[in-house]
Amino acid sequence: MLFNLYSALPIPLAKKIKEGSQLADKLTTIVMQPLEFAYLHVYERINGVYVYQKTFRLN
């Protein structure tokens, strides 16, 4: 399953995100696109860790 992290930055904040961390709380599969978010970083959950996969530009 893939998880989305919306960001204003073109590079991901972390390549791997540990489950239960503050950054993991920001991962969402709900598409909400406020104007301040220009990029979508996609993570895949592998063995309890979210691993960065790809970045998409919004707009």
C-alpha positions as CSV (number, residue, x, y, z in Angstrom):
1,M,0.0,0.0,0.0
2,L,1.3,3.5,-0.9
3,F,1.1,6.5,1.4
4,N,1.2,10.1,0.4
5,L,3.1,13.0,2.0
6,Y,2.2,16.5,0.7
7,S,4.9,19.1,0.9
8,A,5.9,22.5,-0.3
9,L,9.4,21.2,-1.0
10,P,10.5,19.3,-4.1
11,I,12.7,16.9,-2.1
12,P,11.4,14.5,0.6
13,L,12.1,15.4,4.2
14,A,13.2,11.8,4.8
15,K,14.0,8.7,2.6
16,K,12.7,6.4,5.4
17,I,10.1,7.3,8.0
18,K,9.7,5.2,11.1
19,E,6.3,4.1,12.1
20,G,4.9,6.1,15.0
21,S,7.1,9.1,14.3
22,Q,5.8,12.7,14.0
23,L,6.5,12.6,10.3
24,A,4.5,9.3,9.9
25,D,1.5,11.1,11.4
26,K,1.6,13.4,8.3
27,L,1.4,10.5,5.9
28,T,-2.1,10.3,4.4
29,T,-3.9,8.4,1.7
30,I,-6.7,11.1,1.6
31,V,-6.2,13.5,-1.3
32,M,-6.4,17.1,0.0
33,Q,-4.7,19.7,-2.0
34,P,-4.3,23.0,-0.3
35,L,-2.5,25.6,-2.3
36,E,0.6,25.6,-0.2
37,F,1.4,22.0,-1.2
38,A,3.1,21.8,-4.5
39,Y,4.6,18.3,-4.3
40,L,3.4,14.8,-3.5
41,H,5.9,12.4,-2.1
42,V,4.9,8.7,-2.3
43,Y,6.1,6.2,0.3
44,E,5.6,2.4,0.5
45,R,5.4,0.6,3.8
46,I,8.0,-2.1,4.0
47,N,8.5,-4.1,7.2
48,G,7.0,-1.3,9.4
49,V,9.1,1.5,7.8
50,Y,7.8,3.9,5.2
51,V,10.3,4.0,2.3
52,Y,10.4,6.9,-0.2
53,Q,9.4,5.9,-3.8
54,K,8.7,8.9,-6.0
55,T,7.8,12.6,-6.1
56,F,5.0,14.1,-8.2
57,R,4.5,17.8,-8.9
58,L,1.0,19.1,-8.3
59,N,-0.6,21.7,-10.5
